[in-house]
Amino acid sequence: MSWRTIECGTPHSPSSGGVCISGVLYYKAADQLLSKASMIVCFDVRSEKYNFVRVRESSIGAVDTTTTLINYKGKLASLMMERSYSFWSSISFDMWVLQDPTNKNGRSILTSFPS
């Protein structure tokens, strides 16, 4: 068996493990010049093409190091859990769902729950 390299053309540094949804591998990454993740990289396994979703400042929590990428109803979601260590030990979470990773006309929309 042999391996080959697929050139990306856009310098970036992966910052997390990924999740594969319908043949597309998604992972959080940082620009080479930045230390924190600022985008989600989408790699289509069939076409071997990359797409980059730049995350708006208002949704930057979606690519935080404490979030986990998951498959939510066939869409990419980023989940951040918060635990309360009080007597009742409640758990809450924030979730961002990527609505359209292929939107070429503008930025992709990350919807936050609860809104």
Biopython code that builds the backbone (N, CA, C, O; Angstrom):
import numpy as np
from Bio.PDB.StructureBuilder import StructureBuilder

atoms = [
    (1, "MET", "N", (0.843, -1.164, 0.000)),
    (1, "MET", "CA", (0.000, 0.000, 0.000)),
    (1, "MET", "C", (0.892, 1.232, 0.000)),
    (1, "MET", "O", (1.932, 1.258, 0.658)),
    (2, "SER", "N", (0.483, 2.236, -0.734)),
    (2, "SER", "CA", (1.236, 3.482, -0.733)),
    (2, "SER", "C", (0.299, 4.645, -0.428)),
    (2, "SER", "O", (-0.908, 4.566, -0.656)),
    (3, "TRP", "N", (0.866, 5.706, 0.082)),
    (3, "TRP", "CA", (0.127, 6.906, 0.439)),
    (3, "TRP", "C", (0.551, 8.033, -0.475)),
    (3, "TRP", "O", (1.676, 8.042, -0.974)),
    (4, "ARG", "N", (-0.333, 8.978, -0.699)),
    (4, "ARG", "CA", (0.029, 10.147, -1.475)),
    (4, "ARG", "C", (-0.451, 11.387, -0.741)),
    (4, "ARG", "O", (-1.373, 11.329, 0.072)),
    (5, "THR", "N", (0.181, 12.495, -1.038)),
    (5, "THR", "CA", (-0.168, 13.762, -0.417)),
    (5, "THR", "C", (-1.115, 14.527, -1.320)),
    (5, "THR", "O", (-0.921, 14.580, -2.535)),
    (6, "ILE", "N", (-2.133, 15.114, -0.730)),
    (6, "ILE", "CA", (-3.070, 15.957, -1.466)),
    (6, "ILE", "C", (-2.763, 17.392, -1.066)),
    (6, "ILE", "O", (-2.892, 17.764, 0.101)),
    (7, "GLU", "N", (-2.359, 18.190, -2.039)),
    (7, "GLU", "CA", (-1.992, 19.571, -1.765)),
    (7, "GLU", "C", (-3.238, 20.396, -1.476)),
    (7, "GLU", "O", (-4.270, 20.247, -2.130)),
    (8, "CYS", "N", (-3.118, 21.268, -0.485)),
    (8, "CYS", "CA", (-4.243, 22.100, -0.089)),
    (8, "CYS", "C", (-4.182, 23.483, -0.728)),
    (8, "CYS", "O", (-5.186, 23.961, -1.257)),
    (9, "GLY", "N", (-3.041, 24.121, -0.689)),
    (9, "GLY", "CA", (-2.907, 25.453, -1.268)),
    (9, "GLY", "C", (-3.189, 26.585, -0.298)),
    (9, "GLY", "O", (-2.807, 27.725, -0.564)),
    (10, "THR", "N", (-3.841, 26.305, 0.811)),
    (10, "THR", "CA", (-4.106, 27.311, 1.834)),
    (10, "THR", "C", (-3.422, 26.880, 3.125)),
    (10, "THR", "O", (-3.820, 25.888, 3.735)),
    (11, "PRO", "N", (-2.406, 27.611, 3.542)),
    (11, "PRO", "CA", (-1.711, 27.223, 4.777)),
    (11, "PRO", "C", (-2.647, 27.276, 5.983)),
    (11, "PRO", "O", (-3.349, 28.265, 6.193)),
    (12, "HIS", "N", (-2.649, 26.221, 6.754)),
    (12, "HIS", "CA", (-3.425, 26.185, 7.985)),
    (12, "HIS", "C", (-2.855, 25.118, 8.896)),
    (12, "HIS", "O", (-2.106, 24.238, 8.470)),
    (13, "SER", "N", (-3.226, 25.217, 10.153)),
    (13, "SER", "CA", (-2.744, 24.282, 11.158)),
    (13, "SER", "C", (-3.939, 23.632, 11.846)),
    (13, "SER", "O", (-4.655, 24.300, 12.593)),
    (14, "PRO", "N", (-4.168, 22.338, 11.608)),
    (14, "PRO", "CA", (-5.298, 21.667, 12.256)),
    (14, "PRO", "C", (-5.168, 21.751, 13.777)),
    (14, "PRO", "O", (-4.075, 21.617, 14.327)),
    (15, "SER", "N", (-6.299, 21.976, 14.443)),
    (15, "SER", "CA", (-6.256, 22.122, 15.898)),
    (15, "SER", "C", (-7.159, 21.131, 16.617)),
    (15, "SER", "O", (-7.356, 21.233, 17.828)),
    (16, "SER", "N", (-7.704, 20.177, 15.881)),
    (16, "SER", "CA", (-8.576, 19.200, 16.531)),
    (16, "SER", "C", (-8.713, 17.970, 15.656)),
    (16, "SER", "O", (-8.326, 17.955, 14.487)),
    (17, "GLY", "N", (-9.280, 16.938, 16.267)),
    (17, "GLY", "CA", (-9.687, 15.788, 15.489)),
    (17, "GLY", "C", (-10.888, 16.189, 14.660)),
    (17, "GLY", "O", (-11.482, 17.239, 14.904)),
    (18, "GLY", "N", (-11.250, 15.393, 13.708)),
    (18, "GLY", "CA", (-12.345, 15.772, 12.828)),
    (18, "GLY", "C", (-13.528, 14.845, 12.942)),
    (18, "GLY", "O", (-13.521, 13.869, 13.691)),
    (19, "VAL", "N", (-14.550, 15.184, 12.172)),
    (19, "VAL", "CA", (-15.724, 14.342, 12.061)),
    (19, "VAL", "C", (-16.071, 14.270, 10.574)),
    (19, "VAL", "O", (-15.998, 15.271, 9.861)),
    (20, "CYS", "N", (-16.449, 13.079, 10.118)),
    (20, "CYS", "CA", (-16.805, 12.892, 8.716)),
    (20, "CYS", "C", (-18.318, 12.763, 8.605)),
    (20, "CYS", "O", (-18.938, 11.936, 9.274)),
    (21, "ILE", "N", (-18.909, 13.612, 7.732)),
    (21, "ILE", "CA", (-20.352, 13.600, 7.511)),
    (21, "ILE", "C", (-20.588, 13.552, 6.010)),
    (21, "ILE", "O", (-20.199, 14.466, 5.284)),
    (22, "SER", "N", (-21.218, 12.498, 5.555)),
    (22, "SER", "CA", (-21.561, 12.331, 4.135)),
    (22, "SER", "C", (-20.363, 12.532, 3.215)),
    (22, "SER", "O", (-20.475, 13.190, 2.181)),
    (23, "GLY", "N", (-19.231, 11.975, 3.584)),
    (23, "GLY", "CA", (-18.042, 12.030, 2.736)),
    (23, "GLY", "C", (-17.240, 13.316, 2.829)),
    (23, "GLY", "O", (-16.313, 13.521, 2.045)),
    (24, "VAL", "N", (-17.576, 14.182, 3.769)),
    (24, "VAL", "CA", (-16.815, 15.414, 3.978)),
    (24, "VAL", "C", (-16.209, 15.371, 5.375)),
    (24, "VAL", "O", (-16.913, 15.177, 6.366)),
    (25, "LEU", "N", (-14.888, 15.555, 5.439)),
    (25, "LEU", "CA", (-14.182, 15.597, 6.707)),
    (25, "LEU", "C", (-14.099, 17.047, 7.166)),
    (25, "LEU", "O", (-13.610, 17.907, 6.433)),
    (26, "TYR", "N", (-14.573, 17.319, 8.375)),
    (26, "TYR", "CA", (-14.553, 18.657, 8.962)),
    (26, "TYR", "C", (-13.578, 18.661, 10.136)),
    (26, "TYR", "O", (-13.556, 17.724, 10.934)),
    (27, "TYR", "N", (-12.766, 19.726, 10.240)),
    (27, "TYR", "CA", (-11.919, 19.894, 11.418)),
    (27, "TYR", "C", (-11.639, 21.365, 11.657)),
    (27, "TYR", "O", (-11.663, 22.181, 10.735)),
    (28, "LYS", "N", (-11.368, 21.691, 12.931)),
    (28, "LYS", "CA", (-11.047, 23.067, 13.305)),
    (28, "LYS", "C", (-9.584, 23.320, 12.960)),
    (28, "LYS", "O", (-8.741, 22.430, 13.073)),
    (29, "ALA", "N", (-9.297, 24.556, 12.537)),
    (29, "ALA", "CA", (-7.917, 24.894, 12.167)),
    (29, "ALA", "C", (-7.658, 26.375, 12.397)),
    (29, "ALA", "O", (-8.579, 27.184, 12.519)),
    (30, "ALA", "N", (-6.368, 26.702, 12.453)),
    (30, "ALA", "CA", (-5.925, 28.089, 12.597)),
    (30, "ALA", "C", (-5.157, 28.490, 11.354)),
    (30, "ALA", "O", (-4.522, 27.663, 10.700)),
    (31, "ASP", "N", (-5.228, 29.785, 11.037)),
    (31, "ASP", "CA", (-4.347, 30.314, 9.996)),
    (31, "ASP", "C", (-2.920, 30.152, 10.495)),
    (31, "ASP", "O", (-2.690, 30.102, 11.703)),
    (32, "GLN", "N", (-1.983, 30.072, 9.605)),
    (32, "GLN", "CA", (-0.588, 29.934, 10.017)),
    (32, "GLN", "C", (-0.150, 31.066, 10.935)),
    (32, "GLN", "O", (0.675, 30.853, 11.824)),
    (33, "LEU", "N", (-0.690, 32.268, 10.735)),
    (33, "LEU", "CA", (-0.255, 33.419, 11.507)),
    (33, "LEU", "C", (-0.965, 33.539, 12.848)),
    (33, "LEU", "O", (-0.523, 34.306, 13.704)),
    (34, "LEU", "N", (-2.036, 32.813, 13.051)),
    (34, "LEU", "CA", (-2.796, 32.894, 14.292)),
    (34, "LEU", "C", (-2.540, 31.678, 15.163)),
    (34, "LEU", "O", (-2.221, 30.601, 14.659)),
    (35, "SER", "N", (-2.679, 31.848, 16.454)),
    (35, "SER", "CA", (-2.469, 30.716, 17.345)),
    (35, "SER", "C", (-3.768, 29.998, 17.690)),
    (35, "SER", "O", (-3.743, 28.812, 18.018)),
    (36, "LYS", "N", (-4.908, 30.697, 17.624)),
    (36, "LYS", "CA", (-6.184, 30.073, 17.946)),
    (36, "LYS", "C", (-6.923, 29.685, 16.665)),
    (36, "LYS", "O", (-6.736, 30.293, 15.611)),
    (37, "ALA", "N", (-7.758, 28.670, 16.782)),
    (37, "ALA", "CA", (-8.570, 28.250, 15.636)),
    (37, "ALA", "C", (-9.489, 29.384, 15.212)),
    (37, "ALA", "O", (-10.071, 30.071, 16.052)),
    (38, "SER", "N", (-9.613, 29.573, 13.914)),
    (38, "SER", "CA", (-10.454, 30.645, 13.398)),
    (38, "SER", "C", (-11.284, 30.192, 12.207)),
    (38, "SER", "O", (-11.990, 30.991, 11.591)),
    (39, "MET", "N", (-11.196, 28.905, 11.885)),
    (39, "MET", "CA", (-11.939, 28.410, 10.734)),
    (39, "MET", "C", (-12.242, 26.927, 10.887)),
    (39, "MET", "O", (-11.669, 26.229, 11.724)),
    (40, "ILE", "N", (-13.157, 26.480, 10.053)),
    (40, "ILE", "CA", (-13.450, 25.059, 9.933)),
    (40, "ILE", "C", (-13.052, 24.659, 8.524)),
    (40, "ILE", "O", (-13.471, 25.282, 7.549)),
    (41, "VAL", "N", (-12.249, 23.624, 8.425)),
    (41, "VAL", "CA", (-11.810, 23.128, 7.122)),
    (41, "VAL", "C", (-12.726, 21.974, 6.737)),
    (41, "VAL", "O", (-13.018, 21.096, 7.549)),
    (42, "CYS", "N", (-13.174, 21.989, 5.483)),
    (42, "CYS", "CA", (-14.042, 20.944, 4.957)),
    (42, "CYS", "C", (-13.289, 20.270, 3.805)),
    (42, "CYS", "O", (-12.959, 20.921, 2.814)),
    (43, "PHE", "N", (-13.022, 18.989, 3.932)),
    (43, "PHE", "CA", (-12.330, 18.254, 2.872)),
    (43, "PHE", "C", (-13.271, 17.203, 2.324)),
    (43, "PHE", "O", (-13.654, 16.276, 3.038)),
    (44, "ASP", "N", (-13.648, 17.340, 1.053)),
    (44, "ASP", "CA", (-14.522, 16.385, 0.387)),
    (44, "ASP", "C", (-13.671, 15.202, -0.068)),
    (44, "ASP", "O", (-12.815, 15.344, -0.942)),
    (45, "VAL", "N", (-13.907, 14.061, 0.515)),
    (45, "VAL", "CA", (-13.094, 12.876, 0.243)),
    (45, "VAL", "C", (-13.228, 12.412, -1.204)),
    (45, "VAL", "O", (-12.251, 11.954, -1.797)),
    (46, "ARG", "N", (-14.422, 12.526, -1.776)),
    (46, "ARG", "CA", (-14.636, 12.066, -3.150)),
    (46, "ARG", "C", (-13.941, 12.953, -4.179)),
    (46, "ARG", "O", (-13.259, 12.457, -5.076)),
    (47, "SER", "N", (-14.119, 14.265, -4.045)),
    (47, "SER", "CA", (-13.539, 15.177, -5.038)),
    (47, "SER", "C", (-12.121, 15.612, -4.677)),
    (47, "SER", "O", (-11.410, 16.182, -5.505)),
    (48, "GLU", "N", (-11.715, 15.340, -3.442)),
    (48, "GLU", "CA", (-10.405, 15.737, -2.920)),
    (48, "GLU", "C", (-10.210, 17.255, -2.977)),
    (48, "GLU", "O", (-9.116, 17.743, -3.262)),
    (49, "LYS", "N", (-11.289, 17.991, -2.702)),
    (49, "LYS", "CA", (-11.262, 19.461, -2.688)),
    (49, "LYS", "C", (-11.455, 19.976, -1.265)),
    (49, "LYS", "O", (-12.174, 19.389, -0.456)),
    (50, "TYR", "N", (-10.787, 21.092, -0.993)),
    (50, "TYR", "CA", (-10.908, 21.762, 0.295)),
    (50, "TYR", "C", (-11.856, 22.953, 0.184)),
    (50, "TYR", "O", (-11.936, 23.605, -0.856)),
    (51, "ASN", "N", (-12.569, 23.223, 1.272)),
    (51, "ASN", "CA", (-13.382, 24.413, 1.421)),
    (51, "ASN", "C", (-13.114, 24.934, 2.829)),
    (51, "ASN", "O", (-12.915, 24.150, 3.756)),
    (52, "PHE", "N", (-13.110, 26.253, 2.989)),
    (52, "PHE", "CA", (-12.791, 26.845, 4.275)),
    (52, "PHE", "C", (-13.936, 27.721, 4.742)),
    (52, "PHE", "O", (-14.419, 28.575, 3.999)),
    (53, "VAL", "N", (-14.368, 27.508, 5.974)),
    (53, "VAL", "CA", (-15.425, 28.305, 6.575)),
    (53, "VAL", "C", (-14.765, 29.204, 7.608)),
    (53, "VAL", "O", (-14.322, 28.739, 8.658)),
    (54, "ARG", "N", (-14.703, 30.491, 7.303)),
    (54, "ARG", "CA", (-14.161, 31.462, 8.256)),
    (54, "ARG", "C", (-15.241, 31.756, 9.286)),
    (54, "ARG", "O", (-16.382, 32.053, 8.932)),
    (55, "VAL", "N", (-14.884, 31.675, 10.539)),
    (55, "VAL", "CA", (-15.856, 31.864, 11.608)),
    (55, "VAL", "C", (-15.881, 33.327, 12.028)),
    (55, "VAL", "O", (-14.841, 33.918, 12.321)),
    (56, "ARG", "N", (-17.062, 33.897, 12.054)),
    (56, "ARG", "CA", (-17.237, 35.290, 12.487)),
    (56, "ARG", "C", (-16.883, 35.429, 13.962)),
    (56, "ARG", "O", (-16.961, 34.470, 14.730)),
    (57, "GLU", "N", (-16.498, 36.625, 14.332)),
    (57, "GLU", "CA", (-16.142, 36.893, 15.732)),
    (57, "GLU", "C", (-17.292, 36.540, 16.676)),
    (57, "GLU", "O", (-17.057, 36.048, 17.780)),
    (58, "SER", "N", (-18.522, 36.785, 16.255)),
    (58, "SER", "CA", (-19.677, 36.500, 17.110)),
    (58, "SER", "C", (-19.886, 35.001, 17.349)),
    (58, "SER", "O", (-20.583, 34.616, 18.288)),
    (59, "SER", "N", (-19.288, 34.161, 16.508)),
    (59, "SER", "CA", (-19.427, 32.703, 16.652)),
    (59, "SER", "C", (-18.095, 32.023, 16.923)),
    (59, "SER", "O", (-17.982, 30.807, 16.766)),
    (60, "ILE", "N", (-17.083, 32.786, 17.329)),
    (60, "ILE", "CA", (-15.744, 32.219, 17.494)),
    (60, "ILE", "C", (-15.715, 31.094, 18.533)),
    (60, "ILE", "O", (-14.823, 30.247, 18.500)),
    (61, "GLY", "N", (-16.680, 31.079, 19.450)),
    (61, "GLY", "CA", (-16.757, 29.997, 20.427)),
    (61, "GLY", "C", (-16.918, 28.628, 19.780)),
    (61, "GLY", "O", (-16.573, 27.611, 20.381)),
    (62, "ALA", "N", (-17.438, 28.598, 18.559)),
    (62, "ALA", "CA", (-17.668, 27.326, 17.857)),
    (62, "ALA", "C", (-16.373, 26.596, 17.538)),
    (62, "ALA", "O", (-16.383, 25.381, 17.336)),
    (63, "VAL", "N", (-15.256, 27.317, 17.488)),
    (63, "VAL", "CA", (-13.975, 26.666, 17.180)),
    (63, "VAL", "C", (-13.021, 26.712, 18.372)),
    (63, "VAL", "O", (-11.817, 26.508, 18.219)),
    (64, "ASP", "N", (-13.561, 26.979, 19.549)),
    (64, "ASP", "CA", (-12.762, 26.995, 20.766)),
    (64, "ASP", "C", (-12.187, 25.604, 21.029)),
    (64, "ASP", "O", (-12.735, 24.598, 20.580)),
    (65, "THR", "N", (-11.086, 25.565, 21.754)),
    (65, "THR", "CA", (-10.442, 24.274, 22.044)),
    (65, "THR", "C", (-11.307, 23.370, 22.909)),
    (65, "THR", "O", (-11.095, 22.158, 22.932)),
    (66, "THR", "N", (-12.276, 23.934, 23.620)),
    (66, "THR", "CA", (-13.127, 23.128, 24.496)),
    (66, "THR", "C", (-14.349, 22.559, 23.788)),
    (66, "THR", "O", (-15.122, 21.821, 24.399)),
    (67, "THR", "N", (-14.539, 22.887, 22.508)),
    (67, "THR", "CA", (-15.705, 22.383, 21.785)),
    (67, "THR", "C", (-15.402, 21.047, 21.114)),
    (67, "THR", "O", (-14.245, 20.696, 20.878)),
    (68, "THR", "N", (-16.452, 20.327, 20.818)),
    (68, "THR", "CA", (-16.363, 19.050, 20.128)),
    (68, "THR", "C", (-17.209, 19.122, 18.867)),
    (68, "THR", "O", (-18.364, 19.545, 18.922)),
    (69, "LEU", "N", (-16.652, 18.717, 17.735)),
    (69, "LEU", "CA", (-17.413, 18.680, 16.486)),
    (69, "LEU", "C", (-18.217, 17.391, 16.441)),
    (69, "LEU", "O", (-17.694, 16.311, 16.719)),
    (70, "ILE", "N", (-19.503, 17.511, 16.085)),
    (70, "ILE", "CA", (-20.390, 16.353, 16.036)),
    (70, "ILE", "C", (-21.269, 16.416, 14.792)),
    (70, "ILE", "O", (-21.385, 17.459, 14.147)),
    (71, "ASN", "N", (-21.884, 15.285, 14.468)),
    (71, "ASN", "CA", (-22.879, 15.196, 13.410)),
    (71, "ASN", "C", (-24.236, 15.422, 14.067)),
    (71, "ASN", "O", (-24.662, 14.632, 14.909)),
    (72, "TYR", "N", (-24.914, 16.504, 13.679)),
    (72, "TYR", "CA", (-26.238, 16.814, 14.218)),
    (72, "TYR", "C", (-27.229, 16.835, 13.066)),
    (72, "TYR", "O", (-27.278, 17.799, 12.302)),
    (73, "LYS", "N", (-28.007, 15.789, 12.940)),
    (73, "LYS", "CA", (-29.015, 15.668, 11.881)),
    (73, "LYS", "C", (-28.402, 15.871, 10.495)),
    (73, "LYS", "O", (-28.999, 16.518, 9.636)),
    (74, "GLY", "N", (-27.215, 15.318, 10.284)),
    (74, "GLY", "CA", (-26.557, 15.396, 8.986)),
    (74, "GLY", "C", (-25.807, 16.688, 8.736)),
    (74, "GLY", "O", (-25.268, 16.886, 7.647)),
    (75, "LYS", "N", (-25.760, 17.580, 9.731)),
    (75, "LYS", "CA", (-25.024, 18.836, 9.601)),
    (75, "LYS", "C", (-23.923, 18.877, 10.647)),
    (75, "LYS", "O", (-23.998, 18.217, 11.683)),
    (76, "LEU", "N", (-22.908, 19.662, 10.354)),
    (76, "LEU", "CA", (-21.822, 19.823, 11.310)),
    (76, "LEU", "C", (-22.279, 20.719, 12.451)),
    (76, "LEU", "O", (-22.867, 21.778, 12.227)),
    (77, "ALA", "N", (-22.007, 20.289, 13.665)),
    (77, "ALA", "CA", (-22.299, 21.102, 14.839)),
    (77, "ALA", "C", (-21.082, 21.106, 15.748)),
    (77, "ALA", "O", (-20.284, 20.168, 15.759)),
    (78, "SER", "N", (-20.962, 22.170, 16.498)),
    (78, "SER", "CA", (-19.895, 22.309, 17.479)),
    (78, "SER", "C", (-20.561, 22.449, 18.837)),
    (78, "SER", "O", (-21.418, 23.310, 19.032)),
    (79, "LEU", "N", (-20.167, 21.607, 19.763)),
    (79, "LEU", "CA", (-20.838, 21.512, 21.054)),
    (79, "LEU", "C", (-19.882, 21.910, 22.167)),
    (79, "LEU", "O", (-18.770, 21.390, 22.259)),
    (80, "MET", "N", (-20.326, 22.846, 23.019)),
    (80, "MET", "CA", (-19.551, 23.252, 24.184)),
    (80, "MET", "C", (-20.399, 22.995, 25.419)),
    (80, "MET", "O", (-21.439, 23.625, 25.613)),
    (81, "MET", "N", (-19.948, 22.064, 26.253)),
    (81, "MET", "CA", (-20.690, 21.727, 27.466)),
    (81, "MET", "C", (-20.133, 22.517, 28.640)),
    (81, "MET", "O", (-18.928, 22.751, 28.743)),
    (82, "GLU", "N", (-21.034, 22.918, 29.515)),
    (82, "GLU", "CA", (-20.656, 23.602, 30.740)),
    (82, "GLU", "C", (-21.275, 22.852, 31.902)),
    (82, "GLU", "O", (-22.485, 22.626, 31.942)),
    (83, "ARG", "N", (-20.441, 22.475, 32.835)),
    (83, "ARG", "CA", (-20.934, 21.749, 34.002)),
    (83, "ARG", "C", (-20.947, 22.681, 35.212)),
    (83, "ARG", "O", (-20.041, 23.491, 35.409)),
    (84, "SER", "N", (-21.975, 22.543, 35.994)),
    (84, "SER", "CA", (-22.070, 23.270, 37.243)),
    (84, "SER", "C", (-21.848, 22.255, 38.361)),
    (84, "SER", "O", (-22.549, 21.248, 38.448)),
    (85, "TYR", "N", (-20.891, 22.527, 39.188)),
    (85, "TYR", "CA", (-20.574, 21.574, 40.251)),
    (85, "TYR", "C", (-21.271, 21.947, 41.560)),
    (85, "TYR", "O", (-20.739, 21.737, 42.650)),
    (86, "SER", "N", (-22.458, 22.498, 41.423)),
    (86, "SER", "CA", (-23.249, 22.822, 42.602)),
    (86, "SER", "C", (-23.927, 21.556, 43.119)),
    (86, "SER", "O", (-23.731, 20.462, 42.591)),
    (87, "PHE", "N", (-24.715, 21.733, 44.147)),
    (87, "PHE", "CA", (-25.418, 20.605, 44.748)),
    (87, "PHE", "C", (-26.296, 19.879, 43.738)),
    (87, "PHE", "O", (-26.393, 18.652, 43.771)),
    (88, "TRP", "N", (-26.929, 20.617, 42.849)),
    (88, "TRP", "CA", (-27.844, 20.015, 41.874)),
    (88, "TRP", "C", (-27.129, 19.563, 40.620)),
    (88, "TRP", "O", (-27.713, 18.848, 39.806)),
    (89, "SER", "N", (-25.874, 19.962, 40.440)),
    (89, "SER", "CA", (-25.027, 19.520, 39.326)),
    (89, "SER", "C", (-25.727, 19.587, 37.964)),
    (89, "SER", "O", (-25.906, 18.572, 37.292)),
    (90, "SER", "N", (-26.110, 20.782, 37.582)),
    (90, "SER", "CA", (-26.767, 20.945, 36.290)),
    (90, "SER", "C", (-25.735, 21.005, 35.168)),
    (90, "SER", "O", (-24.583, 21.381, 35.388)),
    (91, "ILE", "N", (-26.158, 20.634, 33.974)),
    (91, "ILE", "CA", (-25.295, 20.688, 32.797)),
    (91, "ILE", "C", (-26.018, 21.520, 31.744)),
    (91, "ILE", "O", (-27.202, 21.319, 31.476)),
    (92, "SER", "N", (-25.292, 22.447, 31.162)),
    (92, "SER", "CA", (-25.854, 23.203, 30.050)),
    (92, "SER", "C", (-24.867, 23.122, 28.895)),
    (92, "SER", "O", (-23.725, 22.696, 29.071)),
    (93, "PHE", "N", (-25.310, 23.529, 27.723)),
    (93, "PHE", "CA", (-24.411, 23.502, 26.579)),
    (93, "PHE", "C", (-24.785, 24.577, 25.583)),
    (93, "PHE", "O", (-25.924, 25.040, 25.531)),
    (94, "ASP", "N", (-23.809, 24.959, 24.805)),
    (94, "ASP", "CA", (-24.014, 25.815, 23.650)),
    (94, "ASP", "C", (-23.734, 24.962, 22.428)),
    (94, "ASP", "O", (-22.812, 24.146, 22.437)),
    (95, "MET", "N", (-24.519, 25.140, 21.377)),
    (95, "MET", "CA", (-24.301, 24.379, 20.158)),
    (95, "MET", "C", (-24.440, 25.321, 18.964)),
    (95, "MET", "O", (-25.388, 26.099, 18.868)),
    (96, "TRP", "N", (-23.473, 25.227, 18.063)),
    (96, "TRP", "CA", (-23.498, 25.974, 16.819)),
    (96, "TRP", "C", (-23.679, 24.969, 15.699)),
    (96, "TRP", "O", (-23.002, 23.940, 15.683)),
    (97, "VAL", "N", (-24.577, 25.240, 14.762)),
    (97, "VAL", "CA", (-24.826, 24.340, 13.634)),
    (97, "VAL", "C", (-24.464, 25.067, 12.350)),
    (97, "VAL", "O", (-24.938, 26.176, 12.103)),
    (98, "LEU", "N", (-23.618, 24.442, 11.528)),
    (98, "LEU", "CA", (-23.219, 25.018, 10.255)),
    (98, "LEU", "C", (-24.332, 24.791, 9.246)),
    (98, "LEU", "O", (-24.639, 23.649, 8.902)),
    (99, "GLN", "N", (-24.941, 25.881, 8.766)),
    (99, "GLN", "CA", (-26.108, 25.771, 7.899)),
    (99, "GLN", "C", (-25.751, 25.447, 6.452)),
    (99, "GLN", "O", (-26.417, 24.622, 5.827)),
    (100, "ASP", "N", (-24.710, 26.083, 5.906)),
    (100, "ASP", "CA", (-24.369, 25.882, 4.496)),
    (100, "ASP", "C", (-22.868, 26.046, 4.290)),
    (100, "ASP", "O", (-22.413, 27.159, 4.026)),
    (101, "PRO", "N", (-22.091, 24.984, 4.401)),
    (101, "PRO", "CA", (-20.642, 25.100, 4.261)),
    (101, "PRO", "C", (-20.174, 25.410, 2.849)),
    (101, "PRO", "O", (-19.008, 25.759, 2.660)),
    (102, "THR", "N", (-21.042, 25.294, 1.855)),
    (102, "THR", "CA", (-20.640, 25.530, 0.466)),
    (102, "THR", "C", (-21.083, 26.890, -0.051)),
    (102, "THR", "O", (-20.973, 27.159, -1.247)),
    (103, "ASN", "N", (-21.578, 27.746, 0.824)),
    (103, "ASN", "CA", (-22.060, 29.068, 0.426)),
    (103, "ASN", "C", (-20.918, 29.884, -0.163)),
    (103, "ASN", "O", (-20.017, 30.296, 0.568)),
    (104, "LYS", "N", (-20.940, 30.122, -1.460)),
    (104, "LYS", "CA", (-19.871, 30.856, -2.144)),
    (104, "LYS", "C", (-20.153, 32.361, -2.182)),
    (104, "LYS", "O", (-19.256, 33.147, -2.487)),
    (105, "ASN", "N", (-21.385, 32.769, -1.877)),
    (105, "ASN", "CA", (-21.758, 34.180, -1.972)),
    (105, "ASN", "C", (-21.457, 34.973, -0.709)),
    (105, "ASN", "O", (-21.536, 36.201, -0.718)),
    (106, "GLY", "N", (-21.127, 34.313, 0.336)),
    (106, "GLY", "CA", (-20.874, 35.010, 1.590)),
    (106, "GLY", "C", (-20.423, 34.028, 2.636)),
    (106, "GLY", "O", (-20.124, 32.871, 2.339)),
    (107, "ARG", "N", (-20.379, 34.489, 3.838)),
    (107, "ARG", "CA", (-19.940, 33.622, 4.928)),
    (107, "ARG", "C", (-21.007, 32.597, 5.257)),
    (107, "ARG", "O", (-22.204, 32.849, 5.123)),
    (108, "SER", "N", (-20.550, 31.450, 5.684)),
    (108, "SER", "CA", (-21.491, 30.426, 6.114)),
    (108, "SER", "C", (-22.093, 30.839, 7.449)),
    (108, "SER", "O", (-21.486, 31.588, 8.214)),
    (109, "ILE", "N", (-23.270, 30.350, 7.710)),
    (109, "ILE", "CA", (-23.983, 30.744, 8.917)),
    (109, "ILE", "C", (-23.848, 29.662, 9.978)),
    (109, "ILE", "O", (-24.143, 28.491, 9.737)),
    (110, "LEU", "N", (-23.403, 30.071, 11.140)),
    (110, "LEU", "CA", (-23.401, 29.193, 12.301)),
    (110, "LEU", "C", (-24.547, 29.653, 13.192)),
    (110, "LEU", "O", (-24.551, 30.785, 13.675)),
    (111, "THR", "N", (-25.510, 28.777, 13.405)),
    (111, "THR", "CA", (-26.646, 29.112, 14.250)),
    (111, "THR", "C", (-26.363, 28.620, 15.649)),
    (111, "THR", "O", (-25.945, 27.478, 15.839)),
    (112, "SER", "N", (-26.587, 29.466, 16.621)),
    (112, "SER", "CA", (-26.303, 29.133, 18.014)),
    (112, "SER", "C", (-27.564, 28.680, 18.727)),
    (112, "SER", "O", (-28.620, 29.289, 18.556)),
    (113, "PHE", "N", (-27.475, 27.620, 19.525)),
    (113, "PHE", "CA", (-28.573, 27.139, 20.359)),
    (113, "PHE", "C", (-28.092, 27.119, 21.789)),
    (113, "PHE", "O", (-26.945, 26.714, 21.981)),
    (114, "PRO", "N", (-28.796, 27.489, 22.776)),
    (114, "PRO", "CA", (-30.063, 28.184, 22.636)),
    (114, "PRO", "C", (-29.824, 29.611, 22.146)),
    (114, "PRO", "O", (-28.794, 30.217, 22.441)),
    (115, "SER", "N", (-30.775, 30.130, 21.406)),
    (115, "SER", "CA", (-30.599, 31.464, 20.837)),
    (115, "SER", "C", (-31.140, 32.550, 21.738)),
    (115, "SER", "O", (-31.065, 33.730, 21.396)),
]
sb = StructureBuilder()
sb.init_structure("model")
sb.init_model(0)
sb.init_chain("A")
sb.init_seg("    ")
for serial, (resi, resn, name, xyz) in enumerate(atoms, 1):
    if name == "N":
        sb.init_residue(resn, " ", resi, " ")
    sb.init_atom(name, np.array(xyz, "f"), 0.0, 1.0, " ", f" {name:<3s}", serial, name[0])
structure = sb.get_structure()
